[in-house]
Amino acid sequence: MVPARTRRHWWRVALGVLGVPAVSFAAALMLAVRVDDRSMNPNLGPNSRVLTVPGSGGRAERLDVVALRAPGQDTTTIRRVIGLPGDRVEITSDPRDPYHPTAGEPFVLLVQPGGSGQWFRVGLPTGRGQDRPASPCCSGDGRGQATAAAQLVPPGKLFVIGDHSEVAEDSRAYGWVDEAAVTGRAGWVVLPLLGNGPLPYDADLVAVDPPPGS
């Protein structure tokens, strides 16, 4: 028979072993940013929770997924950075346009790094199979408008978009975003547990000819 003192000792060890991960997970949930809708599908579905990289606030790289405070909003949201200061960006969804996509893709998202030279088409994780076109862009303040037009991202600003552009509210709705509004680079998925791990950064850039009128 195992002495009572030994049993108590092993119970304390077991609780300690189980308790540390539980406390760590609870702390991670408190610090994580919540995704409230389908705007970042498929990588981040509704109610996903994401931790940001410590010390990564206030700056971003092209195609980074970041947590930010959007203009006019009190809560933190998750979006992908497309245009950096000095880049030119454009979205076209006109079927008469030679850039109009095929295979079910309703829009083309374009970026010209540094505002000169080569243009690139941005491939988002949900670039295919969306039900309706995204709004063309951009007006002078970075918002969507009736016709496609290339616009220069101002100093200290960013152009951001949701991966699931059909449903996302992003720069097309609220315009340029201050770099200072970035609270951190999304780095680790906490929830769902089946998706727990590093966030995939699977957007890409493909070189294309300049858009008409650029």
ABEGO torsion letter per residue (X at the ends): XBBAAAAAAAAAAAAAAAAAAAAAAAAAAAABBBBABAAAOAABBBGBBBBBBBGABGBBBBGBBBBBBBBGBABBBBBBBABBBGBBBBBBABAABAABBBGGBABBBBBBBGGBEBBBBBBBAAABGBABBBBBOBBAAGBBBABBBBBBBBBGBBBBBBABAAABBBAAAAEBBBAAABAEBBABBAOBAAABEBBBBABBBBBBBBBBGX
